[in-house]
Amino acid sequence: MAREEHLSLLLKGVSSWNQWREDSPEVEPDLSGANLSKADLNHINFSRANLQRANLLGANLSSANLVAASLSEADLSGVDLHGADLSGANLSGANLRAAFVTHANLTEAVLERAQMNRIDMTEVNLEGAKLSHASLLGAELPQAKLTNAILESTDLSRSNLENAKLSGANLTGANLSSARLNRADLSSTTLTKAILDGVRLNRANLNNANLSGAKLTSANLLGAKLNSANLSSANLSSANLSGANLTNAIVDEANLANANLEGAILNGVDLSRTITPIDEAQDLEDAIDLDDLR
């Protein structure tokens, strides 16, 4: 439970609280379990504070300092965290449904198992963050930075990740069905056994990505870059790969049934072990220069 003296200090207002933090930098405030719903905490200094299981529903924490704060299992639904600094914060199991977290800094933050459906994280920085098993269904993440983030088994279905930077991220077993990733940078990402059915990856960068065993049924990869990508055992049935660059991609045991490869670049690709119906063989030959396969 929260310490009464810390709650009393907070009730004096943000200015008084921040002055106390400045005068007592060695103190780590304990506000665990506190009810701060709909509180106006704009620019508050909550760095290293214990806010575990706190109720911050609908609170205003815009531009707040939450560096290395503990917010595990806290209720942050509908909270305003625009421009807040949450780098290194622990939000594991927290409720951030419909929160407004635009332009916030969450580098190296822990968000494992967090509930973030319909969250707005436009242009957020999540570099190196841990989001395994988190739920971000329908989340807004355009132009977000997720370089080297851990997103294993994360639900990103129907989310918006257009122009996002995910280079080096681990998305093993993640659900990205019907997500929008047009022009996103997914170079060198791990998408092993990820679910990408109906995903939009138009002109996305997937160079050197590992998509082995991934499900890409009816995915749209028009003009995508897949140079040296690993697509072994991936299901690309009915996928649109027109104009995509698959130079030196690995497609062993990949399912290309009914896939659109019109204008695709397949230099250095060995299609001999793909799963392709006999009646589509000619279509594949028309999509490539056969001299590149000899």
Phi and psi restraints in degrees (value plus and minus 20) as a CYANA .aco file:
   2 ALA   PHI     -84.9   -44.9
   2 ALA   PSI     127.9   167.9
   3 ARG   PHI     -97.2   -57.2
   3 ARG   PSI     111.5   151.5
   4 GLU   PHI     -79.5   -39.5
   4 GLU   PSI     -57.7   -17.7
   5 GLU   PHI     -85.4   -45.4
   5 GLU   PSI     -53.9   -13.9
   6 HIS   PHI     -93.7   -53.7
   6 HIS   PSI     -58.0   -18.0
   7 LEU   PHI     -84.6   -44.6
   7 LEU   PSI     -59.7   -19.7
   8 SER   PHI     -83.2   -43.2
   8 SER   PSI     -60.6   -20.6
   9 LEU   PHI     -84.0   -44.0
   9 LEU   PSI     -58.7   -18.7
  10 LEU   PHI     -86.5   -46.5
  10 LEU   PSI     -55.0   -15.0
  11 LEU   PHI     -86.6   -46.6
  11 LEU   PSI     -35.3     4.7
  12 LYS   PHI     -97.6   -57.6
  12 LYS   PSI     -29.6    10.4
  13 GLY   PHI      92.9   132.9
  13 GLY   PSI     142.7   182.7
  14 VAL   PHI     -82.7   -42.7
  14 VAL   PSI     -62.2   -22.2
  15 SER   PHI     -81.4   -41.4
  15 SER   PSI     -66.8   -26.8
  16 SER   PHI     -85.1   -45.1
  16 SER   PSI     -62.0   -22.0
  17 TRP   PHI     -80.5   -40.5
  17 TRP   PSI     -68.2   -28.2
  18 ASN   PHI     -83.8   -43.8
  18 ASN   PSI     -55.1   -15.1
  19 GLN   PHI     -86.3   -46.3
  19 GLN   PSI     -60.2   -20.2
  20 TRP   PHI     -82.3   -42.3
  20 TRP   PSI     -61.7   -21.7
  21 ARG   PHI     -81.9   -41.9
  21 ARG   PSI     -58.9   -18.9
  22 GLU   PHI     -88.2   -48.2
  22 GLU   PSI     -57.4   -17.4
  23 ASP   PHI     -98.9   -58.9
  23 ASP   PSI     -42.0    -2.0
  24 SER   PHI    -149.4  -109.4
  24 SER   PSI      45.0    85.0
  25 PRO   PHI     -85.2   -45.2
  25 PRO   PSI     -37.6     2.4
  26 GLU   PHI    -101.2   -61.2
  26 GLU   PSI     -34.4     5.6
  27 VAL   PHI    -103.5   -63.5
  27 VAL   PSI     113.5   153.5
  28 GLU   PHI    -126.7   -86.7
  28 GLU   PSI      84.7   124.7
  29 PRO   PHI     -79.2   -39.2
  29 PRO   PSI     121.5   161.5
  30 ASP   PHI    -132.3   -92.3
  30 ASP   PSI      84.3   124.3
  31 LEU   PHI    -141.8  -101.8
  31 LEU   PSI       8.0    48.0
  32 SER   PHI     -81.8   -41.8
  32 SER   PSI     112.5   152.5
  33 GLY   PHI      54.4    94.4
  33 GLY   PSI     -15.5    24.5
  34 ALA   PHI     -89.8   -49.8
  34 ALA   PSI     128.1   168.1
  35 ASN   PHI    -115.5   -75.5
  35 ASN   PSI      82.7   122.7
  36 LEU   PHI    -141.5  -101.5
  36 LEU   PSI       8.3    48.3
  37 SER   PHI     -82.0   -42.0
  37 SER   PSI     115.4   155.4
  38 LYS   PHI      41.2    81.2
  38 LYS   PSI      -2.6    37.4
  39 ALA   PHI     -93.6   -53.6
  39 ALA   PSI     126.2   166.2
  40 ASP   PHI    -112.4   -72.4
  40 ASP   PSI      81.1   121.1
  41 LEU   PHI    -140.7  -100.7
  41 LEU   PSI      13.7    53.7
  42 ASN   PHI     -77.0   -37.0
  42 ASN   PSI     107.6   147.6
  43 HIS   PHI      47.2    87.2
  43 HIS   PSI      -2.6    37.4
  44 ILE   PHI     -86.3   -46.3
  44 ILE   PSI     127.5   167.5
  45 ASN   PHI    -119.6   -79.6
  45 ASN   PSI      77.3   117.3
  46 PHE   PHI    -129.9   -89.9
  46 PHE   PSI       3.8    43.8
  47 SER   PHI     -81.3   -41.3
  47 SER   PSI     114.8   154.8
  48 ARG   PHI      41.9    81.9
  48 ARG   PSI      -6.8    33.2
  49 ALA   PHI     -96.7   -56.7
  49 ALA   PSI     129.5   169.5
  50 ASN   PHI    -114.0   -74.0
  50 ASN   PSI      85.5   125.5
  51 LEU   PHI    -139.7   -99.7
  51 LEU   PSI       7.8    47.8
  52 GLN   PHI     -79.6   -39.6
  52 GLN   PSI     112.5   152.5
  53 ARG   PHI      39.4    79.4
  53 ARG   PSI      -2.3    37.7
  54 ALA   PHI     -91.8   -51.8
  54 ALA   PSI     131.1   171.1
  55 ASN   PHI    -117.9   -77.9
  55 ASN   PSI      84.8   124.8
  56 LEU   PHI    -137.6   -97.6
  56 LEU   PSI       4.9    44.9
  57 LEU   PHI     -74.1   -34.1
  57 LEU   PSI     103.9   143.9
  58 GLY   PHI      48.6    88.6
  58 GLY   PSI      -8.2    31.8
  59 ALA   PHI     -94.0   -54.0
  59 ALA   PSI     136.8   176.8
  60 ASN   PHI    -119.6   -79.6
  60 ASN   PSI      84.8   124.8
  61 LEU   PHI    -138.7   -98.7
  61 LEU   PSI       8.5    48.5
  62 SER   PHI     -83.4   -43.4
  62 SER   PSI     117.5   157.5
  63 SER   PHI      39.6    79.6
  63 SER   PSI       0.8    40.8
  64 ALA   PHI     -95.2   -55.2
  64 ALA   PSI     134.5   174.5
  65 ASN   PHI    -119.6   -79.6
  65 ASN   PSI      85.4   125.4
  66 LEU   PHI    -141.3  -101.3
  66 LEU   PSI       9.8    49.8
  67 VAL   PHI     -79.8   -39.8
  67 VAL   PSI     106.2   146.2
  68 ALA   PHI      38.9    78.9
  68 ALA   PSI       1.2    41.2
  69 ALA   PHI     -94.8   -54.8
  69 ALA   PSI     133.9   173.9
  70 SER   PHI    -123.8   -83.8
  70 SER   PSI      91.9   131.9
  71 LEU   PHI    -143.6  -103.6
  71 LEU   PSI       5.7    45.7
  72 SER   PHI     -82.1   -42.1
  72 SER   PSI     113.0   153.0
  73 GLU   PHI      40.8    80.8
  73 GLU   PSI      -1.0    39.0
  74 ALA   PHI     -97.8   -57.8
  74 ALA   PSI     133.8   173.8
  75 ASP   PHI    -115.9   -75.9
  75 ASP   PSI      85.1   125.1
  76 LEU   PHI    -136.1   -96.1
  76 LEU   PSI       3.8    43.8
  77 SER   PHI     -84.3   -44.3
  77 SER   PSI     113.7   153.7
  78 GLY   PHI      49.1    89.1
  78 GLY   PSI      -9.3    30.7
  79 VAL   PHI     -93.9   -53.9
  79 VAL   PSI     131.3   171.3
  80 ASP   PHI    -121.2   -81.2
  80 ASP   PSI      88.8   128.8
  81 LEU   PHI    -138.2   -98.2
  81 LEU   PSI       8.1    48.1
  82 HIS   PHI     -78.6   -38.6
  82 HIS   PSI     105.1   145.1
  83 GLY   PHI      50.8    90.8
  83 GLY   PSI     -10.0    30.0
  84 ALA   PHI     -96.0   -56.0
  84 ALA   PSI     133.8   173.8
  85 ASP   PHI    -125.6   -85.6
  85 ASP   PSI      87.1   127.1
  86 LEU   PHI    -135.7   -95.7
  86 LEU   PSI       5.5    45.5
  87 SER   PHI     -81.8   -41.8
  87 SER   PSI     111.6   151.6
  88 GLY   PHI      52.5    92.5
  88 GLY   PSI     -13.7    26.3
  89 ALA   PHI     -95.4   -55.4
  89 ALA   PSI     133.9   173.9
  90 ASN   PHI    -126.5   -86.5
  90 ASN   PSI      89.0   129.0
  91 LEU   PHI    -138.2   -98.2
  91 LEU   PSI       8.1    48.1
  92 SER   PHI     -81.9   -41.9
  92 SER   PSI     110.7   150.7
  93 GLY   PHI      51.7    91.7
  93 GLY   PSI     -11.7    28.3
  94 ALA   PHI     -95.2   -55.2
  94 ALA   PSI     136.1   176.1
  95 ASN   PHI    -121.1   -81.1
  95 ASN   PSI      89.3   129.3
  96 LEU   PHI    -139.9   -99.9
  96 LEU   PSI       7.9    47.9
  97 ARG   PHI     -79.8   -39.8
  97 ARG   PSI     112.5   152.5
  98 ALA   PHI      38.2    78.2
  98 ALA   PSI       4.3    44.3
  99 ALA   PHI     -97.3   -57.3
  99 ALA   PSI     137.5   177.5
 100 PHE   PHI    -130.1   -90.1
 100 PHE   PSI      81.9   121.9
 101 VAL   PHI    -144.0  -104.0
 101 VAL   PSI      13.7    53.7
 102 THR   PHI     -88.1   -48.1
 102 THR   PSI     123.6   163.6
 103 HIS   PHI      37.8    77.8
 103 HIS   PSI       0.8    40.8
 104 ALA   PHI    -105.9   -65.9
 104 ALA   PSI     138.6   178.6
 105 ASN   PHI    -126.2   -86.2
 105 ASN   PSI      92.0   132.0
 106 LEU   PHI    -143.4  -103.4
 106 LEU   PSI      11.3    51.3
 107 THR   PHI     -80.5   -40.5
 107 THR   PSI     114.2   154.2
 108 GLU   PHI      41.1    81.1
 108 GLU   PSI      -5.4    34.6
 109 ALA   PHI     -94.0   -54.0
 109 ALA   PSI     135.1   175.1
 110 VAL   PHI    -126.7   -86.7
 110 VAL   PSI      96.2   136.2
 111 LEU   PHI    -147.4  -107.4
 111 LEU   PSI       8.0    48.0
 112 GLU   PHI     -82.9   -42.9
 112 GLU   PSI     113.1   153.1
 113 ARG   PHI      45.0    85.0
 113 ARG   PSI      -9.3    30.7
 114 ALA   PHI     -90.0   -50.0
 114 ALA   PSI     127.7   167.7
 115 GLN   PHI    -119.8   -79.8
 115 GLN   PSI      90.3   130.3
 116 MET   PHI    -150.4  -110.4
 116 MET   PSI      11.0    51.0
 117 ASN   PHI     -79.6   -39.6
 117 ASN   PSI     115.8   155.8
 118 ARG   PHI      41.9    81.9
 118 ARG   PSI       1.2    41.2
 119 ILE   PHI     -92.3   -52.3
 119 ILE   PSI     128.0   168.0
 120 ASP   PHI    -125.8   -85.8
 120 ASP   PSI      87.8   127.8
 121 MET   PHI    -140.9  -100.9
 121 MET   PSI      20.7    60.7
 122 THR   PHI     -77.8   -37.8
 122 THR   PSI     107.4   147.4
 123 GLU   PHI      36.6    76.6
 123 GLU   PSI      10.3    50.3
 124 VAL   PHI     -98.8   -58.8
 124 VAL   PSI     133.2   173.2
 125 ASN   PHI    -125.0   -85.0
 125 ASN   PSI      88.8   128.8
 126 LEU   PHI    -138.9   -98.9
 126 LEU   PSI       8.8    48.8
 127 GLU   PHI     -80.8   -40.8
 127 GLU   PSI     107.9   147.9
 128 GLY   PHI      50.7    90.7
 128 GLY   PSI     -11.1    28.9
 129 ALA   PHI     -95.0   -55.0
 129 ALA   PSI     136.7   176.7
 130 LYS   PHI    -129.6   -89.6
 130 LYS   PSI      94.0   134.0
 131 LEU   PHI    -146.3  -106.3
 131 LEU   PSI       4.5    44.5
 132 SER   PHI     -78.8   -38.8
 132 SER   PSI     116.0   156.0
 133 HIS   PHI      43.8    83.8
 133 HIS   PSI      -5.4    34.6
 134 ALA   PHI    -100.2   -60.2
 134 ALA   PSI     138.6   178.6
 135 SER   PHI    -133.6   -93.6
 135 SER   PSI      97.2   137.2
 136 LEU   PHI    -146.1  -106.1
 136 LEU   PSI      20.0    60.0
 137 LEU   PHI     -80.7   -40.7
 137 LEU   PSI     106.2   146.2
 138 GLY   PHI      48.4    88.4
 138 GLY   PSI      -0.5    39.5
 139 ALA   PHI     -94.5   -54.5
 139 ALA   PSI     131.2   171.2
 140 GLU   PHI    -121.5   -81.5
 140 GLU   PSI      93.1   133.1
 141 LEU   PHI    -153.1  -113.1
 141 LEU   PSI      14.7    54.7
 142 PRO   PHI     -84.2   -44.2
 142 PRO   PSI     117.7   157.7
 143 GLN   PHI      40.6    80.6
 143 GLN   PSI       0.0    40.0
 144 ALA   PHI     -93.0   -53.0
 144 ALA   PSI     131.8   171.8
 145 LYS   PHI    -123.4   -83.4
 145 LYS   PSI      92.9   132.9
 146 LEU   PHI    -146.1  -106.1
 146 LEU   PSI       6.5    46.5
 147 THR   PHI     -77.1   -37.1
 147 THR   PSI     108.8   148.8
 148 ASN   PHI      40.7    80.7
 148 ASN   PSI      -0.8    39.2
 149 ALA   PHI     -94.9   -54.9
 149 ALA   PSI     134.7   174.7
 150 ILE   PHI    -124.1   -84.1
 150 ILE   PSI      94.8   134.8
 151 LEU   PHI    -149.0  -109.0
 151 LEU   PSI      19.0    59.0
 152 GLU   PHI     -85.2   -45.2
 152 GLU   PSI     108.9   148.9
 153 SER   PHI      37.0    77.0
 153 SER   PSI       6.9    46.9
 154 THR   PHI    -103.1   -63.1
 154 THR   PSI     121.8   161.8
 155 ASP   PHI    -113.7   -73.7
 155 ASP   PSI      87.0   127.0
 156 LEU   PHI    -137.7   -97.7
 156 LEU   PSI       3.1    43.1
 157 SER   PHI     -81.7   -41.7
 157 SER   PSI     119.4   159.4
 158 ARG   PHI      40.7    80.7
 158 ARG   PSI      -1.9    38.1
 159 SER   PHI    -105.3   -65.3
 159 SER   PSI     141.8   181.8
 160 ASN   PHI    -128.0   -88.0
 160 ASN   PSI      89.0   129.0
 161 LEU   PHI    -142.7  -102.7
 161 LEU   PSI      11.8    51.8
 162 GLU   PHI     -84.3   -44.3
 162 GLU   PSI     114.5   154.5
 163 ASN   PHI      42.9    82.9
 163 ASN   PSI      -3.8    36.2
 164 ALA   PHI     -95.9   -55.9
 164 ALA   PSI     136.1   176.1
 165 LYS   PHI    -128.5   -88.5
 165 LYS   PSI      90.1   130.1
 166 LEU   PHI    -141.8  -101.8
 166 LEU   PSI       0.1    40.1
 167 SER   PHI     -76.7   -36.7
 167 SER   PSI     109.6   149.6
 168 GLY   PHI      56.6    96.6
 168 GLY   PSI     -15.5    24.5
 169 ALA   PHI     -94.6   -54.6
 169 ALA   PSI     133.9   173.9
 170 ASN   PHI    -126.1   -86.1
 170 ASN   PSI      88.4   128.4
 171 LEU   PHI    -136.6   -96.6
 171 LEU   PSI      12.5    52.5
 172 THR   PHI     -75.9   -35.9
 172 THR   PSI     103.9   143.9
 173 GLY   PHI      48.7    88.7
 173 GLY   PSI      -9.3    30.7
 174 ALA   PHI     -92.2   -52.2
 174 ALA   PSI     133.5   173.5
 175 ASN   PHI    -123.7   -83.7
 175 ASN   PSI      89.1   129.1
 176 LEU   PHI    -139.0   -99.0
 176 LEU   PSI       4.8    44.8
 177 SER   PHI     -80.4   -40.4
 177 SER   PSI     113.3   153.3
 178 SER   PHI      40.3    80.3
 178 SER   PSI      -1.7    38.3
 179 ALA   PHI     -99.6   -59.6
 179 ALA   PSI     137.8   177.8
 180 ARG   PHI    -127.0   -87.0
 180 ARG   PSI      94.7   134.7
 181 LEU   PHI    -148.3  -108.3
 181 LEU   PSI      10.6    50.6
 182 ASN   PHI     -78.0   -38.0
 182 ASN   PSI     111.0   151.0
 183 ARG   PHI      43.1    83.1
 183 ARG   PSI      -4.1    35.9
 184 ALA   PHI     -96.1   -56.1
 184 ALA   PSI     133.4   173.4
 185 ASP   PHI    -118.4   -78.4
 185 ASP   PSI      85.1   125.1
 186 LEU   PHI    -136.1   -96.1
 186 LEU   PSI       6.0    46.0
 187 SER   PHI     -83.7   -43.7
 187 SER   PSI     116.5   156.5
 188 SER   PHI      40.0    80.0
 188 SER   PSI       3.4    43.4
 189 THR   PHI    -102.1   -62.1
 189 THR   PSI     138.0   178.0
 190 THR   PHI    -124.8   -84.8
 190 THR   PSI      93.5   133.5
 191 LEU   PHI    -142.8  -102.8
 191 LEU   PSI      10.2    50.2
 192 THR   PHI     -76.7   -36.7
 192 THR   PSI     106.3   146.3
 193 LYS   PHI      37.0    77.0
 193 LYS   PSI       3.5    43.5
 194 ALA   PHI     -94.4   -54.4
 194 ALA   PSI     133.6   173.6
 195 ILE   PHI    -120.2   -80.2
 195 ILE   PSI      92.7   132.7
 196 LEU   PHI    -147.0  -107.0
 196 LEU   PSI       7.4    47.4
 197 ASP   PHI     -81.0   -41.0
 197 ASP   PSI     108.4   148.4
 198 GLY   PHI      50.6    90.6
 198 GLY   PSI      -8.0    32.0
 199 VAL   PHI     -90.8   -50.8
 199 VAL   PSI     130.8   170.8
 200 ARG   PHI    -126.6   -86.6
 200 ARG   PSI      92.4   132.4
 201 LEU   PHI    -144.1  -104.1
 201 LEU   PSI      15.0    55.0
 202 ASN   PHI     -78.6   -38.6
 202 ASN   PSI     104.7   144.7
 203 ARG   PHI      37.3    77.3
 203 ARG   PSI       4.8    44.8
 204 ALA   PHI     -98.2   -58.2
 204 ALA   PSI     135.6   175.6
 205 ASN   PHI    -119.0   -79.0
 205 ASN   PSI      88.0   128.0
 206 LEU   PHI    -138.3   -98.3
 206 LEU   PSI       5.2    45.2
 207 ASN   PHI     -78.6   -38.6
 207 ASN   PSI     112.0   152.0
 208 ASN   PHI      43.5    83.5
 208 ASN   PSI      -5.1    34.9
 209 ALA   PHI     -95.9   -55.9
 209 ALA   PSI     130.9   170.9
 210 ASN   PHI    -123.7   -83.7
 210 ASN   PSI      84.6   124.6
 211 LEU   PHI    -132.9   -92.9
 211 LEU   PSI       4.7    44.7
 212 SER   PHI     -82.7   -42.7
 212 SER   PSI     110.8   150.8
 213 GLY   PHI      52.5    92.5
 213 GLY   PSI     -12.0    28.0
 214 ALA   PHI     -96.5   -56.5
 214 ALA   PSI     133.8   173.8
 215 LYS   PHI    -123.4   -83.4
 215 LYS   PSI      94.6   134.6
 216 LEU   PHI    -145.4  -105.4
 216 LEU   PSI      13.6    53.6
 217 THR   PHI     -79.4   -39.4
 217 THR   PSI     107.7   147.7
 218 SER   PHI      40.4    80.4
 218 SER   PSI       1.9    41.9
 219 ALA   PHI     -91.8   -51.8
 219 ALA   PSI     130.1   170.1
 220 ASN   PHI    -127.5   -87.5
 220 ASN   PSI      88.9   128.9
 221 LEU   PHI    -139.4   -99.4
 221 LEU   PSI      15.5    55.5
 222 LEU   PHI     -77.1   -37.1
 222 LEU   PSI     102.6   142.6
 223 GLY   PHI      47.0    87.0
 223 GLY   PSI      -5.0    35.0
 224 ALA   PHI     -92.4   -52.4
 224 ALA   PSI     134.2   174.2
 225 LYS   PHI    -119.2   -79.2
 225 LYS   PSI      97.4   137.4
 226 LEU   PHI    -149.0  -109.0
 226 LEU   PSI      11.5    51.5
 227 ASN   PHI     -78.4   -38.4
 227 ASN   PSI     106.4   146.4
 228 SER   PHI      37.7    77.7
 228 SER   PSI       1.6    41.6
 229 ALA   PHI     -94.0   -54.0
 229 ALA   PSI     130.2   170.2
 230 ASN   PHI    -119.4   -79.4
 230 ASN   PSI      87.4   127.4
 231 LEU   PHI    -133.5   -93.5
 231 LEU   PSI       1.8    41.8
 232 SER   PHI     -82.5   -42.5
 232 SER   PSI     113.7   153.7
 233 SER   PHI      41.6    81.6
 233 SER   PSI      -6.1    33.9
 234 ALA   PHI     -97.9   -57.9
 234 ALA   PSI     129.0   169.0
 235 ASN   PHI    -120.3   -80.3
 235 ASN   PSI      85.1   125.1
 236 LEU   PHI    -132.6   -92.6
 236 LEU   PSI       5.6    45.6
 237 SER   PHI     -82.2   -42.2
 237 SER   PSI     113.8   153.8
 238 SER   PHI      42.0    82.0
 238 SER   PSI      -3.6    36.4
 239 ALA   PHI     -97.7   -57.7
 239 ALA   PSI     131.4   171.4
 240 ASN   PHI    -119.7   -79.7
 240 ASN   PSI      85.7   125.7
 241 LEU   PHI    -133.1   -93.1
 241 LEU   PSI       1.5    41.5
 242 SER   PHI     -83.2   -43.2
 242 SER   PSI     111.6   151.6
 243 GLY   PHI      53.3    93.3
 243 GLY   PSI     -16.1    23.9
 244 ALA   PHI     -95.8   -55.8
 244 ALA   PSI     132.0   172.0
 245 ASN   PHI    -126.0   -86.0
 245 ASN   PSI      87.8   127.8
 246 LEU   PHI    -131.2   -91.2
 246 LEU   PSI       8.3    48.3
 247 THR   PHI     -72.5   -32.5
 247 THR   PSI     105.4   145.4
 248 ASN   PHI      41.2    81.2
 248 ASN   PSI       0.5    40.5
 249 ALA   PHI     -92.5   -52.5
 249 ALA   PSI     131.2   171.2
 250 ILE   PHI    -118.7   -78.7
 250 ILE   PSI     100.2   140.2
 251 VAL   PHI    -145.6  -105.6
 251 VAL   PSI       3.9    43.9
 252 ASP   PHI     -76.7   -36.7
 252 ASP   PSI     107.2   147.2
 253 GLU   PHI      42.1    82.1
 253 GLU   PSI      -5.1    34.9
 254 ALA   PHI     -93.7   -53.7
 254 ALA   PSI     125.8   165.8
 255 ASN   PHI    -116.3   -76.3
 255 ASN   PSI      90.4   130.4
 256 LEU   PHI    -131.6   -91.6
 256 LEU   PSI       2.6    42.6
 257 ALA   PHI     -80.5   -40.5
 257 ALA   PSI     107.2   147.2
 258 ASN   PHI      42.2    82.2
 258 ASN   PSI      -5.0    35.0
 259 ALA   PHI     -94.0   -54.0
 259 ALA   PSI     127.0   167.0
 260 ASN   PHI    -116.3   -76.3
 260 ASN   PSI      89.9   129.9
 261 LEU   PHI    -133.1   -93.1
 261 LEU   PSI       1.8    41.8
 262 GLU   PHI     -81.5   -41.5
 262 GLU   PSI     104.3   144.3
 263 GLY   PHI      53.5    93.5
 263 GLY   PSI     -12.7    27.3
 264 ALA   PHI     -92.8   -52.8
 264 ALA   PSI     128.5   168.5
 265 ILE   PHI    -118.1   -78.1
 265 ILE   PSI      97.0   137.0
 266 LEU   PHI    -143.7  -103.7
 266 LEU   PSI      11.8    51.8
 267 ASN   PHI     -81.3   -41.3
 267 ASN   PSI     110.1   150.1
 268 GLY   PHI      57.4    97.4
 268 GLY   PSI     -11.1    28.9
 269 VAL   PHI    -114.7   -74.7
 269 VAL   PSI     112.5   152.5
 270 ASP   PHI    -118.4   -78.4
 270 ASP   PSI      82.6   122.6
 271 LEU   PHI    -108.7   -68.7
 271 LEU   PSI     -17.7    22.3
 272 SER   PHI     -86.9   -46.9
 272 SER   PSI     -40.6    -0.6
 273 ARG   PHI    -131.8   -91.8
 273 ARG   PSI      -8.3    31.7
 274 THR   PHI     -96.5   -56.5
 274 THR   PSI     139.4   179.4
 275 ILE   PHI    -114.2   -74.2
 275 ILE   PSI      79.3   119.3
 276 THR   PHI    -156.2  -116.2
 276 THR   PSI     105.4   145.4
 277 PRO   PHI     -76.0   -36.0
 277 PRO   PSI     127.8   167.8
 278 ILE   PHI     -77.5   -37.5
 278 ILE   PSI     -57.3   -17.3
 279 ASP   PHI     -93.3   -53.3
 279 ASP   PSI     -25.1    14.9
 280 GLU   PHI    -123.0   -83.0
 280 GLU   PSI     -23.4    16.6
 281 ALA   PHI     -77.5   -37.5
 281 ALA   PSI     -62.9   -22.9
 282 GLN   PHI     -84.4   -44.4
 282 GLN   PSI     -57.1   -17.1
 283 ASP   PHI     -81.1   -41.1
 283 ASP   PSI     -59.1   -19.1
 284 LEU   PHI     -87.1   -47.1
 284 LEU   PSI     -59.8   -19.8
 285 GLU   PHI     -83.6   -43.6
 285 GLU   PSI     -55.5   -15.5
 286 ASP   PHI     -90.1   -50.1
 286 ASP   PSI     -41.7    -1.7
 287 ALA   PHI    -103.4   -63.4
 287 ALA   PSI     -32.7     7.3
 288 ILE   PHI    -155.5  -115.5
 288 ILE   PSI     150.3   190.3
 289 ASP   PHI    -113.1   -73.1
 289 ASP   PSI      93.3   133.3
 290 LEU   PHI     -82.9   -42.9
 290 LEU   PSI     -42.2    -2.2
 291 ASP   PHI     -82.3   -42.3
 291 ASP   PSI     -44.0    -4.0
 292 ASP   PHI     -94.0   -54.0
 292 ASP   PSI     -34.8     5.2
 293 LEU   PHI    -117.3   -77.3
 293 LEU   PSI     -28.2    11.8
